[in-house]
């Protein structure tokens, strides 16, 4: 089992990075690794890991749903609330119905079996959509109109609908009848009639439970001070979020996915500083979670059944996407402020299939439902086709179809590299400047450029400066640049050439407490620099 984990992590990471360097999403490489390591090809992954694949995928999905909730923007959701709500129901519904009708012609299914196939295929994958939308938010694409937020919320609601209808159809096809439910000993309703009530109950309870758990977490982590650092914050929150998902399996009265996403959202509303720390922690968890999710996804794909339905399956997927789902997208955005390009973006941004198909695709086959093998094969085909294309197309077409707006760093982690420029001379103050640069670099994982501008080279002083730099910045990645020329000009030019984020330097010219206590060099840099300056 441990050897299997080593293979999964190492090969998943490096092949994913190879895919990224070739311009493709890393998940393509990870799925490929899963296929190669799985029982269909290499048979390297141990049976213990395969048996635990569902639980490991659930853990990874919890992480990505927490990331989604922590990144939601209430203001943008209020602007696009009706669109998000419609995206949660209409695209999946129209796609499922079109697939049901098409499968009656292509595979000679009856309508109920076709609708079961439609439910499997129409579910949206949070594992692909959430990272893509959060990436768009961090870059600013579509954020002005709240398009990523609407897609994130709609995807979560969509899975509630699909999973409920799927379970109803599986029970019906397995038993041959629709069950009746006794309401308070008086009213008898069929499971089909009670379905709308179940959907509303799942959504409402999911949101309420997510809110209650958010209050508990905020109280434990910030008011009661049970934890001391980001790692502890993340571990406690992740355990409680996973508990929500697990509890939903045993108490199917609320959506565990929606509760988890709501948990992240309400933490951000109740305590933004805590949410910022949790974003950092869950970003770290996702580095490993992503590898396990997609490698195990590839390992569960049944290659031997793909050949039988390859062309008909692609036809079904195409019809469902280009006719059924696009009609749902049109209805979802009707009357909104989205232009035609933003509506067209839903094609790459809201169509990826992966985790839900991997979780439920084999259930009809395992329960002996007629047509279950075909449903399993098309579920696997939908993962292979839509997950890589969706991840790639989202980032490829966002600049062409969406408008770039201002990034809100209070909702998403903005990945920017910090580069500190430490301007030093050979005085005693230089060591203080270097220590401050090292302190800031350790806090922000930054690199440091040390600049020393001279007129006459003094080997003794330069050698001593180099020794100080090597000692003080021993654990920091740095570069020493020695220049000749006008000191303010060269410092400013170096900062601009290397895109430094801050300049750190000592101030001189202490003459009077009622005057600006900086020297001529400092004043010149302050007047001419577009880069923020920290004076020591």
C-alpha positions in Angstrom: 0.0 0.0 0.0 2.8 2.4 0.9 4.6 1.6 -2.3 1.4 2.3 -4.3 1.1 5.7 -2.6 4.7 6.5 -3.5 4.0 5.6 -7.2 0.8 7.7 -7.2 2.3 10.8 -5.6 5.6 10.8 -7.5 4.3 9.9 -11.0 1.2 11.9 -10.6 3.1 15.0 -9.7 5.9 14.8 -12.3 3.7 13.6 -15.2 1.2 16.4 -14.3 4.1 18.9 -14.4 5.2 17.6 -17.8 1.6 18.1 -19.0 1.6 21.6 -17.7 4.9 22.4 -19.4 3.5 21.2 -22.6 0.6 23.6 -22.2 -2.0 21.1 -21.0 -3.7 21.0 -17.6 -1.8 18.8 -15.1 -4.9 16.6 -14.5 -4.4 15.2 -18.0 -1.1 13.8 -16.9 -2.5 12.6 -13.6 -5.4 10.7 -15.3 -3.0 9.1 -17.7 -0.8 8.0 -14.8 -3.9 6.4 -13.2 -4.7 4.5 -16.4 -1.1 3.3 -16.6 -0.8 2.3 -12.9 -4.3 0.8 -12.7 -5.4 -2.8 -13.2 -6.1 -2.2 -16.9 -2.4 -1.7 -17.8 0.3 -1.9 -15.1 -1.6 -3.2 -12.2 0.8 -1.4 -9.8 -1.8 0.1 -7.4 -2.5 -2.3 -4.5 -5.9 -3.6 -3.8 -6.0 -1.7 -0.4 -5.6 1.6 -2.2 -8.2 0.7 -4.8 -10.6 -0.4 -2.1 -10.1 3.0 -0.4 -10.4 5.0 -3.7 -13.9 6.2 -3.0 -13.0 7.5 0.5 -9.8 9.2 -0.9 -11.8 10.8 -3.7 -14.4 12.0 -1.1 -11.6 13.6 0.9 -10.2 15.4 -2.2 -13.7 16.6 -3.2 -14.2 18.0 0.4 -10.9 20.0 0.0 -11.9 21.5 -3.3 -15.4 22.3 -2.1 -14.0 24.1 0.9 -11.7 26.1 -1.4 -14.8 27.0 -3.5 -16.8 28.1 -0.4 -13.9 30.2 0.9 -13.6 31.9 -2.4 -17.3 32.8 -2.9 -18.2 36.5 -3.0 -21.5 37.4 -1.4 -21.8 40.7 -3.3 -21.3 39.0 -6.7 -23.7 36.2 -5.7 -26.4 38.7 -4.9 -25.9 40.3 -8.3 -26.1 36.9 -10.1 -28.4 35.0 -7.7 -31.1 34.1 -10.2 -28.5 33.1 -12.8 -26.7 30.8 -10.3 -30.0 29.3 -9.2 -31.0 28.6 -12.8 -27.6 27.2 -13.6 -28.1 24.8 -10.8 -31.1 23.2 -12.4 -31.7 24.0 -16.1 -28.5 22.8 -17.8 -28.4 19.5 -16.1 -32.1 18.9 -16.6 -32.1 19.7 -20.3 -28.9 17.7 -20.9 -30.4 14.7 -19.1 -33.6 14.8 -21.0 -31.9 15.1 -24.4 -29.5 12.3 -23.5 -32.5 10.1 -22.5 -34.2 10.7 -25.8 -31.0 10.2 -27.8 -30.2 6.9 -26.0 -33.6 5.6 -26.8 -32.7 5.9 -30.5 -29.0 4.9 -30.3 -29.0 2.2 -27.6 -32.7 1.2 -27.7 -33.1 2.1 -24.0 -36.5 2.8 -22.5 -37.0 6.4 -21.3 -36.3 5.6 -17.6 -33.0 3.9 -18.4 -32.1 6.7 -20.7 -32.9 9.2 -18.0 -30.6 7.3 -15.7 -27.8 7.6 -18.2 -28.6 11.3 -18.5 -28.3 11.8 -14.8 -24.9 10.1 -14.7 -23.6 12.2 -17.6 -25.2 15.6 -16.7 -23.6 15.9 -13.3 -20.9 18.6 -13.2 -17.5 17.9 -11.7 -16.4 20.2 -8.8 -12.9 18.7 -9.1 -12.4 20.3 -12.5 -14.7 23.3 -12.4 -13.8 24.7 -8.9 -10.0 25.0 -9.5 -10.7 26.6 -12.9 -13.1 29.1 -11.5 -10.9 30.0 -8.6 -8.0 30.4 -11.0 -10.1 32.8 -13.1 -11.0 34.8 -9.9 -7.3 35.1 -9.0 -6.6 36.5 -12.4 -9.7 38.7 -12.6 -11.5 37.1 -15.6 -15.2 37.6 -15.4 -15.2 38.8 -11.8 -16.9 42.1 -12.5 -20.2 40.3 -13.3 -19.5 37.5 -10.8 -19.4 34.8 -13.5 -17.1 32.4 -11.7 -19.2 32.7 -8.6 -22.4 31.9 -10.5 -20.8 28.9 -12.1 -19.4 27.6 -8.7 -22.8 27.9 -7.0 -24.7 26.5 -9.9 -22.5 23.4 -10.1 -23.0 22.7 -6.4 -26.8 23.0 -6.7 -26.8 20.9 -9.9 -25.2 17.9 -8.2 -27.9 18.0 -5.5 -30.6 17.6 -8.2 -28.8 15.0 -10.2 -27.9 12.8 -7.3 -31.4 12.8 -5.9 -33.0 11.9 -9.3 -30.3 9.3 -9.9 -31.0 7.5 -6.6 -34.8 7.6 -7.3 -34.2 6.0 -10.8 -31.9 3.3 -9.5 -34.4 2.3 -6.8 -37.2 2.2 -9.4 -35.2 0.2 -12.0 -33.9 -2.2 -9.3 -37.3 -2.9 -7.8 -39.5 -2.3 -10.8 -41.8 0.1 -8.9 -41.9 3.6 -7.5 -42.1 3.5 -3.7 -44.8 5.2 -1.7 -43.9 7.3 1.3 -46.2 7.7 4.3 -46.4 11.4 5.5 -47.5 11.7 9.1 -49.6 8.5 8.8 -52.2 10.3 6.7 -50.8 11.2 3.3 -49.3 8.8 0.8 -47.0 10.2 -1.8 -44.8 8.4 -4.4 -41.1 9.0 -4.3 -41.5 10.9 -7.6 -44.0 13.2 -6.1 -41.9 13.9 -3.0 -38.8 14.6 -5.1 -39.2 18.4 -5.3 -39.6 18.5 -1.5 -36.4 16.4 -1.1 -34.5 18.8 -3.3 -35.7 21.8 -1.4 -35.0 20.0 1.9 -31.5 19.0 0.8 -30.6 22.5 -0.2 -32.1 24.3 2.8 -30.7 21.9 5.4 -27.3 21.9 3.6 -27.0 25.6 3.9 -28.3 25.7 7.5 -26.0 23.0 8.7 -23.0 24.6 6.9 -23.8 27.9 8.7 -24.1 26.2 12.1 -20.8 24.4 11.6 -19.2 27.7 10.5 -20.3 29.3 13.8 -18.8 26.4 15.7 -15.5 26.6 13.9 -15.2 30.4 14.3 -15.9 30.0 18.0 -13.4 27.2 18.5 -10.6 28.7 16.4 -10.8 32.4 17.1 -12.9 33.0 20.2 -12.0 30.1 22.4 -8.3 30.1 21.1 -8.0 26.3 20.9 -5.5 26.6 18.1 -2.3 28.4 17.5 -1.4 28.4 13.8 -2.6 27.9 10.3 -1.8 24.2 10.3 -4.0 23.5 13.3 -6.8 25.8 11.9 -6.8 23.8 8.7 -6.7 20.3 10.3 -9.7 21.1 12.6 -11.7 22.7 9.8 -10.9 19.9 7.4 -12.0 17.2 9.9 -15.4 19.0 10.5 -15.9 19.5 6.8 -15.2 15.9 6.1 -17.6 14.9 8.9 -20.4 16.9 7.0 -19.8 14.9 3.9 -19.7 11.6 5.7 -22.7 12.4 7.8 -24.7 13.1 4.6 -24.1 9.5 3.5 -25.8 8.2 6.6 -28.4 11.0 6.9 -29.4 11.7 3.3 -31.6 14.6 4.3 -29.1 17.3 3.3 -26.5 17.7 0.7 -23.0 17.1 2.1 -21.4 18.8 -0.9 -23.6 21.9 -0.5 -23.1 21.9 3.3 -19.3 21.8 2.9 -19.3 24.7 0.4 -21.7 26.7 2.6 -19.3 26.1 5.5 -16.4 27.7 3.7 -18.7 30.6 2.5 -20.0 31.4 6.0 -16.5 31.2 7.6 -15.5 33.9 5.1 -18.5 36.0 6.1 -18.2 35.5 9.8 -14.4 35.9 10.1 -12.5 37.0 7.0 -9.0 36.8 8.7 -9.7 33.1 9.6 -10.9 32.5 6.0 -7.6 33.9 4.6 -5.6 31.6 6.8 -7.7 28.6 5.8 -7.3 29.4 2.1 -3.6 29.0 2.5 -4.0 25.7 4.4 -6.5 24.2 2.0 -4.3 25.3 -1.0 -1.6 23.1 0.5 -3.9 20.2 1.1 -5.1 20.4 -2.5 -1.6 19.9 -3.8 -1.8 16.3 -2.6 -5.5 15.9 -2.9 -5.5 16.8 -6.6 -2.9 14.0 -7.3 -4.9 11.3 -5.5 -8.2 12.4 -7.0 -7.2 12.3 -10.6 -4.8 9.4 -10.5 -7.4 7.2 -8.8 -10.0 8.6 -11.3 -7.8 7.3 -14.1 -7.3 4.0 -12.3 -11.0 3.3 -12.1 -11.7 3.9 -15.8 -12.8 0.6 -17.5 -10.9 0.6 -20.8 -12.1 -2.8 -21.9 -15.7 -1.5 -22.3 -14.9 1.7 -24.0 -14.3 0.2 -27.4 -17.8 -1.1 -27.6 -19.5 2.3 -27.3 -16.8 4.7 -28.4 -18.4 6.3 -31.4 -22.1 6.1 -30.1 -20.9 7.4 -26.8 -19.2 10.4 -28.3 -22.3 11.0 -30.3 -24.5 10.9 -27.1 -22.1 13.2 -25.3 -22.0 15.7 -28.2 -25.8 15.8 -28.5 -26.2 16.2 -24.8 -23.7 19.0 -24.6 -24.3 21.0 -27.8 -28.1 20.7 -27.8 -29.4 19.9 -24.3 -26.9 21.7 -22.1 -26.6 24.8 -24.4 -30.3 25.2 -24.3 -30.2 25.1 -20.5 -27.4 27.7 -20.5 -29.5 30.0 -22.7 -32.5 29.7 -20.4 -30.3 30.2 -17.3 -28.8 33.5 -18.6 -32.0 34.8 -20.2 -32.7 38.3 -19.0 -29.3 38.7 -17.3 -26.5 41.2 -18.0 -24.3 38.6 -19.6 -23.4 39.2 -23.3 -23.2 36.5 -25.9 -19.4 35.9 -25.4 -19.9 35.4 -21.6 -22.8 33.0 -22.3 -20.6 31.1 -24.8 -17.9 30.8 -22.1 -20.2 28.3 -20.3 -19.4 25.8 -23.0 -15.8 25.3 -21.7 -16.4 26.5 -18.1 -19.4 24.5 -17.1 -19.3 21.2 -18.9 -16.5 19.1 -17.3 -17.4 15.6 -15.9 -15.2 13.6 -13.6 -15.8 13.0 -9.9 -19.5 12.3 -9.8 -19.3 10.1 -12.9 -16.5 8.1 -11.2 -18.6 7.8 -8.0 -22.0 6.7 -9.5 -21.2 5.4 -13.0 -20.7 1.8 -11.9 -23.7 1.6 -9.6 -26.3 0.6 -12.3 -24.0 -2.1 -13.6 -23.2 -3.4 -10.0 -27.0 -3.6 -9.3 -27.7 -5.6 -12.4 -29.8 -2.9 -14.1 -30.2 -3.5 -17.9 -27.9 -1.3 -19.9 -25.6 -0.8 -16.8 -22.5 -1.8 -18.7 -23.2 0.8 -21.4 -23.8 3.5 -18.7 -20.5 2.6 -17.1 -18.6 2.8 -20.4 -20.1 6.2 -21.3 -19.4 7.6 -17.8 -15.8 6.6 -18.2 -15.8 8.1 -21.7 -17.2 11.4 -20.4 -14.4 11.7 -17.9 -11.7 11.0 -20.6 -13.2 13.5 -23.0 -14.7 16.4 -21.0 -12.4 16.7 -18.0 -9.1 17.4 -19.9 -10.9 19.5 -22.5 -12.9 21.5 -19.9 -9.8 22.2 -17.8 -7.8 23.3 -20.9 -10.5 25.3 -22.6 -11.5 27.2 -19.4 -8.1 28.9 -19.3 -7.6 29.0 -23.0 -10.9 30.8 -23.8 -11.4 33.0 -20.7 -9.2 35.8 -22.1 -11.1 35.8 -25.4 -14.6 35.6 -24.0 -14.5 37.3 -20.6 -13.7 40.8 -19.4 -10.8 41.2 -16.9 -11.7 43.0 -13.7 -10.1 43.9 -10.4 -9.1 40.9 -8.3 -10.5 40.8 -4.8 -7.6 39.5 -2.6 -10.0 39.1 0.4 -11.8 36.2 -1.5 -9.0 34.4 -3.3 -5.4 33.8 -2.8 -3.5 35.9 -5.3 -0.3 34.0 -6.3 2.3 36.8 -6.7 6.0 36.3 -6.3 7.6 38.6 -3.7 11.0 40.0 -4.7 12.7 42.2 -2.1 15.5 44.6 -3.1 17.9 45.4 -0.3 20.0 48.5 -1.1 23.2 48.4 1.1 26.5 50.2 1.5 29.4 49.1 3.6 28.3 50.8 6.8 27.1 49.2 10.0 23.5 49.9 9.0 23.7 47.5 6.1 23.6 44.5 8.4 20.3 45.9 9.9 18.9 46.3 6.4 19.9 42.7 5.5 18.3 41.3 8.7 15.1 43.1 8.0 15.1 41.8 4.4 15.7 38.3 5.6 12.9 38.6 8.2 10.4 39.7 5.5 11.6 37.1 3.0 11.0 34.3 5.5 7.5 35.5 6.2 6.5 35.8 2.6 8.6 33.1 0.9 10.4 35.9 -1.0 13.7 36.1 -2.9 16.1 38.9 -2.3 18.3 41.0 -4.6 21.1 42.8 -2.7 22.3 45.9 -4.6 25.5 47.8 -3.7 26.4 50.9 -5.8 29.9 52.1 -5.5 32.1 54.8 -7.0 35.5 53.4 -6.0 35.9 49.7 -5.4 37.1 48.9 -1.9 38.0 45.2 -1.8 38.2 45.0 1.9 34.8 46.5 2.5 33.2 44.5 -0.4 34.6 41.3 1.0 33.2 42.0 4.4 29.8 42.9 2.9 29.8 39.6 1.0 30.5 37.7 4.2 27.7 39.5 6.0 25.3 38.8 3.2 26.2 35.1 3.1 25.7 34.8 6.8 22.5 36.8 7.2 20.8 35.4 4.1 22.0 31.9 4.5 18.5 30.4 4.2 17.2 32.9 1.6 17.6 32.6 -2.2 19.4 35.8 -3.0 21.5 37.5 -5.7 24.2 40.2 -5.1 24.5 42.9 -7.7 27.4 45.4 -7.6 27.1 48.5 -9.8 28.9 51.7 -10.5 27.2 55.0 -11.1 24.7 57.4 -9.5 23.4 55.6 -6.4 19.7 56.6 -6.5 19.5 56.1 -10.3 21.0 52.6 -10.2 18.9 51.4 -7.2 15.7 52.6 -8.9 16.7 51.1 -12.3 17.6 47.7 -10.7 14.3 47.6 -8.9 12.3 48.3 -12.1 14.4 45.9 -14.2 13.9 43.0 -11.8 10.3 43.8 -11.0 11.0 44.2 -7.2 8.0 44.4 -5.0 9.7 46.4 -2.2 12.9 48.3 -1.7 14.5 48.1 1.7 17.2 50.5 2.6 18.7 52.6 5.5 18.0 56.3 5.9 20.6 58.9 6.6 20.9 62.5 7.4 19.5 62.6 11.0 19.6 66.3 11.8 16.5 67.3 13.7 13.4 65.6 15.1 11.1 68.2 13.5 12.4 67.5 10.0 12.1 64.5 7.6 14.8 62.2 8.9 16.1 60.9 5.6 19.3 61.7 3.7 19.8 63.0 0.1 20.0 59.5 -1.4 16.9 58.3 0.4 15.0 61.4 -0.6 16.0 61.0 -4.2 14.9 57.3 -4.3 11.6 58.2 -2.5 10.9 60.9 -5.1 11.8 58.8 -8.1 10.7 55.2 -7.3 7.4 53.7 -8.3 8.2 50.7 -6.0 7.2 50.9 -2.3 10.1 51.6 0.0 10.8 50.5 3.6 13.3 52.7 5.4 15.3 51.3 8.3 
